[in-house]
Amino acid sequence: MTLYEGTAGKDYEISGIYVENNITRRLEALGLNDKTVIHMMTKKKHGAMIIKVRGTRLALGKHIAKAIEVKECKA
């Protein structure tokens, strides 16, 4: 599933990022790599969301969220 399809309040593990190379490199520099666990804090109607990665909050738009493949973490 994509991060865009996720639910606020849940944890997810990244399994792949499929967006332009320059954006991929920037996301990796911010800590979004394969097998990184993220927490989706909020999700807006039009696709914008706030996630928490390694203690840092990041805002992502719909275009990027649809390009990040994730799987739900079992707690």
SULPE-V376892 format. One line per field, one symbol per residue. psi: psi as a letter, one per 20 degrees, with the letter a starting at -180 (. if undefined). Layout:
psi=???
This chain:
psi=rrhhirpqiqqqppiqomrqghhggghhhijnrqjppqpogqprgjiqqprpolippqpqrggghijoprqppp.
